Amino acid sequence: MMKILIAPNSFKESLSSIKIAEIIAKELSNEKNFQLSVLPLSDGGDGFLEVIKFISGNEIIEQKFSIEFAGEKFIAPVIFNKSTKEVFIESAEIIGLKKLPQQKRNPLKLNTFPLGRLIQDLLKSKNSYSVPFFEKIVIGVGGTSTIDFGLGAVNALGIKFLDNYGREVEPIPANFSLISEIIFPSSFSHPTIQSSNHSMTQPFTQSKMQCIVDVQTPLLGYNSAIDLYGPQKGATKEDLDIIKKGIEIIIELMIKKNLISDFSSINGAGGGLAAGLKIFFNADILSSRDFIIENIFRERNLSEVDYLITGEGKFDIQSFEGKATGELIKKFSDKVKRIFLVSGKIEDDVKNLLPEDVQCFQLIDLFKDEKESLLKPEFGLKIISKQIKSYLKNEI
């Protein structure tokens, strides 16, 4: 009996990891010699909540909240787990690229304010007993359209940013160079701020916060998250220069305020969202690797897997920087007979870095161009699943 683990990540802005796993499993399920285990992945980005629902079973309650982002109004889901007393938010459902048409993607003009407003609404609803009780807010950070260092979110939670004239500044990256002061509400406390003006309890005394991050890349510096992911969010080279200079100004201000000591360890996930929430609200940052081990693989015996089928929309050098698929390949390489990597596209420069037991399948190879492959991902996955099935049958 062949033991096959199907554990894909989502194809960003295309198919969820659960849908991908369903397509592959359906093609393989009619073989009596195949024993299938299905574990859809999430590294905090697109499809995070669907995976939470998949692994949580009957313990979850889903509620909807109204969101307004970049002039777009929509309803976003939030999931409560009754047994763990956690509430789960997917940043991609609030401020994600998938929520914006191409013409509205401009990280200079966007920020994470809607996410902070949702957190504020959750806290108020908790206090009025209109939502299930929770002790921890868990945010999947990934697939965002923003690069604002989380300042929009913390602004929604009561922190103000002023210019040299004492006027409040909207914390979008285009305005960062105007900010000269950070004002904390009287109800705010921070471990490094001992002033009597900041003596009261902060909003998260009764609710911890945790961010699940898909990358470990630093926000600034060589090969920064801004440079790597900014173009995907619609930023031009000139935009990136403005954003980086603006964030450097904010960091200098944070250092003066004793919020941080330097910028070297600032996480770049979600355009700095996780880092901003950590700095201002002491949010815990958990890597997707640890999240997968602690939650998705928890209480599952995976020691006897013979074959692994995994993948994501685009597999490139960043996939080895903490993303779920790269971490899974590291975990199972040399422990299984073969790994099947199924992606929309696999960059040439990363193919030579893959272990020898990895066999690559690209949707783009099945179509005349990348655009067509993006329009017909389900069709492409069915063809690749048949190819994998044929290979496995020959191994019996």
URPE-V651919 format. One record per pair of residues at least 4 apart in sequence whose C-alpha atoms are under 8 Angstrom apart, sorted by the first residue. I is the first residue (numbers start at 1). GAP is how many residues later the second one is. If there is no record, write none. Layout:
# URPE-V651919
i-><I;I>
gap-><GAP;GAP>
This chain:
# URPE-V651919
i-><1;1;1;2;2;2;2;2;3;3;3;3;3;3;3;3;4;4;4;4;4;4;4;4;4;5;5;5;5;5;5;5;5;5;6;6;6;6;6;6;6;6;6;6;6;7;7;7;7;7;7;7;7;7;7;8;8;8;8;8;8;8;8;8;8;8;8;9;9;9;9;9;9;9;9;9;9;9;9;10;10;10;10;10;10;10;10;10;10;10;10;10;11;11;11;11;11;11;11;11;12;12;12;12;12;13;13;13;14;14;15;15;15;16;16;16;16;17;17;17;17;17;17;18;18;18;18;19;20;20;20;21;21;21;21;22;23;23;23;23;23;24;24;24;24;25;25;25;26;27;27;27;27;28;28;28;28;29;29;39;40;41;41;41;41;42;42;42;42;42;42;42;43;43;43;43;43;43;43;43;43;43;43;43;43;44;44;44;44;44;44;44;44;44;44;45;45;45;45;45;45;45;45;45;46;46;46;46;46;47;47;48;48;48;49;49;49;49;49;49;50;51;52;53;53;53;55;55;56;56;59;59;59;60;60;60;60;61;61;61;61;62;62;62;62;63;63;63;64;64;64;64;65;65;65;65;65;66;66;66;66;67;67;67;67;67;67;67;68;68;68;68;69;69;69;69;70;70;70;72;76;76;77;77;78;78;78;78;79;79;79;80;80;80;80;80;80;81;81;81;82;82;82;82;85;85;85;85;86;86;86;86;86;87;87;87;87;88;88;88;88;89;89;89;89;90;90;90;90;91;91;91;91;91;91;91;91;91;92;92;92;92;92;92;92;92;92;93;93;94;94;94;95;95;95;95;95;95;95;96;96;96;96;96;96;97;97;97;97;97;98;100;100;101;102;105;105;105;106;106;106;106;106;107;107;107;107;107;107;107;107;107;107;108;108;108;108;108;108;108;109;109;109;110;110;110;110;110;110;111;111;111;111;111;111;111;111;111;111;112;112;112;112;112;112;112;112;113;113;113;113;113;113;113;114;114;114;114;115;115;116;116;116;116;116;116;116;117;117;117;117;118;119;119;120;120;120;121;122;122;123;123;124;125;125;125;126;126;126;126;126;129;134;135;135;135;136;136;136;136;137;137;137;137;138;138;138;138;139;139;139;139;140;140;140;141;141;141;141;141;141;141;141;142;142;142;142;143;144;144;144;145;146;146;146;147;147;147;147;147;147;147;147;148;148;148;148;148;148;148;148;149;149;149;149;149;149;149;150;150;150;150;150;150;150;150;151;151;151;151;151;152;152;152;153;153;154;154;154;154;154;155;155;155;155;158;158;159;159;159;159;160;160;160;160;160;161;161;161;161;161;161;161;161;161;162;162;162;162;162;162;162;162;162;162;163;163;163;163;163;163;163;164;164;164;164;169;169;169;170;171;171;172;173;173;173;173;174;174;174;175;175;176;176;176;176;176;177;177;177;179;179;180;181;182;184;184;185;186;186;186;186;187;187;187;187;187;187;188;188;188;188;188;188;189;189;189;189;189;189;190;190;190;190;190;192;192;193;193;193;193;194;194;195;201;202;203;204;204;204;208;209;209;209;209;210;210;210;210;211;211;211;211;211;212;212;212;212;212;213;213;213;213;213;213;213;214;214;214;214;214;214;215;215;215;215;215;215;215;215;215;216;216;216;216;216;216;217;217;217;217;217;217;217;218;218;218;218;218;218;218;219;219;219;219;219;219;219;219;219;220;220;220;220;220;220;220;220;221;223;223;224;224;225;225;225;225;225;226;226;226;226;226;227;227;229;230;230;230;230;231;231;231;235;235;236;237;238;239;240;241;242;243;244;245;246;247;248;249;250;251;251;251;251;252;253;254;254;254;255;255;255;255;259;259;260;266;266;267;267;267;268;268;268;268;269;269;269;270;272;273;274;274;274;275;276;277;277;277;278;278;278;278;279;286;286;287;287;288;288;288;288;289;289;289;289;289;289;290;291;291;292;292;292;293;293;294;297;305;305;306;306;306;306;307;307;307;307;307;308;308;308;308;308;309;309;309;309;310;310;310;310;310;310;311;311;311;311;311;311;312;312;312;312;313;313;313;314;314;314;314;314;315;315;315;315;315;315;315;316;316;316;316;316;317;317;317;317;318;318;319;319;319;319;320;320;321;322;322;323;324;325;326;327;328;329;329;332;332;333;333;333;333;334;337;338;338;338;339;339;339;340;340;340;340;340;341;341;341;341;342;342;342;342;342;343;343;343;343;344;344;344;344;344;344;345;345;345;346;346;346;346;347;348;349;350;354;361;362;363;363;363;363;363;363;364;364;364;364;366;366;367;367;368;368;369;370;371;372;373;373;376;377;378;379;380;381;382;383;384;385;386;387;388;389;390;391;392>
gap-><32;33;34;31;32;33;304;305;31;32;33;34;301;302;303;304;30;31;32;33;301;302;303;304;305;31;32;33;34;300;301;302;303;304;15;18;19;30;31;32;33;34;302;303;304;10;14;31;32;33;34;301;302;303;304;9;10;12;13;31;32;33;301;302;303;304;317;7;8;31;32;33;34;301;302;303;304;315;316;4;5;6;7;8;10;31;32;36;37;301;302;303;4;5;6;301;302;303;332;333;4;34;131;300;301;33;84;85;360;363;4;5;362;4;30;31;34;4;23;24;25;30;34;4;22;32;33;4;4;358;361;4;17;18;19;4;4;355;358;359;362;4;357;358;361;4;11;13;4;355;358;359;362;6;357;358;361;5;7;257;11;10;251;255;283;4;5;6;9;246;250;282;5;97;99;169;170;171;244;245;246;248;249;280;281;4;46;95;96;97;98;168;169;170;244;45;46;47;95;96;97;98;99;169;44;46;47;96;97;4;43;4;42;92;4;29;30;39;40;41;4;4;4;4;7;26;240;241;4;25;22;23;24;19;20;21;22;18;19;20;21;15;16;17;18;14;15;16;11;12;13;14;10;11;12;13;53;7;8;9;10;6;7;8;9;27;47;51;4;5;6;46;4;25;26;45;30;34;40;28;17;18;12;16;9;10;11;12;8;9;10;5;6;7;8;52;54;4;5;6;4;50;51;52;48;49;50;51;48;49;50;51;52;47;49;50;51;49;50;51;52;48;49;50;51;4;49;50;51;4;5;24;48;49;50;51;52;53;4;5;6;7;48;49;50;51;52;5;6;5;20;21;4;17;19;20;49;50;51;4;46;47;48;49;50;8;46;47;48;136;45;4;5;4;132;40;128;129;4;39;127;128;129;4;38;39;40;41;66;123;126;127;128;39;64;65;66;127;131;135;63;64;65;35;36;37;38;62;63;35;36;37;39;40;41;42;60;61;62;4;34;36;38;39;40;41;161;4;38;39;40;41;42;43;4;38;39;42;4;38;4;36;37;38;39;40;41;4;36;39;40;4;4;38;4;36;37;4;4;9;4;80;4;4;5;6;4;5;6;7;8;4;73;71;72;73;71;72;73;74;70;71;72;73;71;72;73;74;70;71;72;73;71;72;73;70;71;72;73;128;129;132;133;71;72;127;128;127;89;126;127;88;87;124;125;26;79;83;96;123;124;125;126;4;23;24;25;99;123;124;125;98;122;123;124;125;126;127;4;121;122;123;124;125;126;127;4;20;21;122;125;4;19;20;4;124;4;5;122;123;126;4;5;6;16;26;27;23;24;25;26;8;9;22;23;24;7;8;9;10;18;19;20;21;22;4;5;6;7;16;17;18;19;20;21;4;5;6;15;16;17;18;14;15;16;17;6;9;10;5;4;5;4;69;70;73;74;68;69;72;4;71;67;70;71;73;74;68;69;72;70;71;73;72;71;4;14;13;11;12;13;14;11;12;13;14;15;16;10;11;12;13;14;15;4;9;10;11;12;13;4;8;12;90;91;66;67;5;64;65;66;4;5;4;4;79;4;4;5;77;75;72;73;74;75;73;74;75;76;63;72;73;74;75;73;74;75;76;79;56;57;61;72;73;74;75;55;73;74;108;109;110;52;53;54;72;73;103;106;107;108;51;52;53;71;105;106;6;7;8;50;51;52;104;6;7;46;47;48;49;50;5;6;7;47;48;49;50;52;53;4;5;6;24;43;44;46;48;43;4;5;4;44;4;5;43;44;46;4;14;18;42;45;4;13;4;4;5;6;10;4;5;6;4;5;4;4;4;4;4;4;4;4;4;4;4;4;4;4;4;4;9;11;12;4;4;4;5;6;4;5;6;7;20;21;19;6;9;5;7;8;4;5;6;7;4;5;6;4;4;4;4;9;11;4;4;4;5;6;4;5;6;7;4;4;5;4;35;4;34;35;36;4;33;34;35;38;39;4;4;5;4;5;32;4;5;4;5;30;31;29;30;31;32;29;30;31;32;33;24;28;30;31;32;30;31;32;33;15;18;29;30;31;32;4;14;29;30;31;32;13;30;31;32;30;31;32;29;30;31;32;33;4;28;29;30;31;32;35;4;30;31;33;34;4;30;32;33;4;5;4;5;6;7;6;7;5;4;5;4;4;4;4;4;4;4;10;4;7;6;22;24;25;23;20;19;20;21;18;19;20;18;19;20;21;48;17;18;19;20;18;19;20;21;42;17;18;19;20;18;19;20;29;30;33;17;18;19;4;5;14;16;4;4;4;4;4;23;4;4;10;14;17;18;21;4;5;6;9;7;14;5;6;4;5;4;4;4;4;4;7;4;4;4;4;4;4;4;4;4;4;4;4;4;4;4;4;4>
